[in-house]
Amino acid sequence: MASLHFAYGFYLYCLGFFGSTETRNVASAYNEPKIHIGAVQSLTDIVTEKLQLAIINGDFALGEKISEEALSLKLGVSRTPIRDALARLQTVGLVTVKPKRGSFVFKPNNQDVVDICDFRFMVELQAAKRSFYKNPIKLIKSLSYIAQKMHIAMDSNNTSEYSNLDTSYHQTFFEYCDNKYLNNAFNLVNSRIAALRLSITSPQSELRTISFREHLSMVNHLKENKISEFEETLHEHIMRTQNVYLKALAIQSSNKKPTLKGVTLQEKK
């Protein structure tokens, strides 16, 4: 097979010298480096990505009904990719589909919050420990870099940027753990955690200050190889946010009107 490939290539090479213009073009095209085109996103993929980002960014209130008609008009697409996107987001816990009532942004109850935070602590701790033992230098370097950017975002009062960096910080525990099952487990709750973080904790500057100190302490504990102290700080951090979520959900109003302000198929310039 290799000899046939070589012979055909040599044949086209000769055509490049002696053949017509058309045959020289064929030879040239054969010998040019191949261009690899990445996977093309479907319309459902795009709608899913945009809607997921809108929910995480707080453009929809927790528990808010999602109007398929309004989304269809806003995005300029039919309802089919919107329904497919909502079904996908239901699998990651961001959307709840209620028969004969419609689709709603998830709204956890008290037990959901407790279970999510308990589960989060277990998987984050194991991922962080594995990452530290396998790639301590890369882990600490990445966390330190994110912490620096968090400090900048906090000083400039950039709420959304701080929240996104907070999410990246905790995702870094899984980046170097080399265990796909830990990653998959975290992905079950990560989007809901990000949505809760941006909607509830990030807008409060005093909570961001406490949050930043805790993130900085965790990095320092790893630098000093103090794993027990790291575990204690991580637990305090997650339990504190759990209490904040529970208090916020107890007083949160459910009367917010749909805005769809952050949902668009076009990238922001």
Secondary structure, DSSP 8 states (H G I E B T S, - for coil): -HHHHHHHHHHHHHHHHHS-HHHHHHHHHHHS----------HHHHHHHHHHHHHHTTSS-TT-EE-HHHHHHHHT--HHHHHHHHHHHHHTTSEEEETTTEEEE----HHHHHHHHHHHHHHHHHHHHHHHHH-HHHHHHHHHHHHHHHHHHHHTT-HHHHHHHHHHHHHHHHHTS--HHHHHHHHHHHHHHHHHIIIIITT-HHHHHHHHHHHHHHHHHHHTT-HHHHHHHHHHHHHHHHHHHHHHHHH--S------TT--SS---
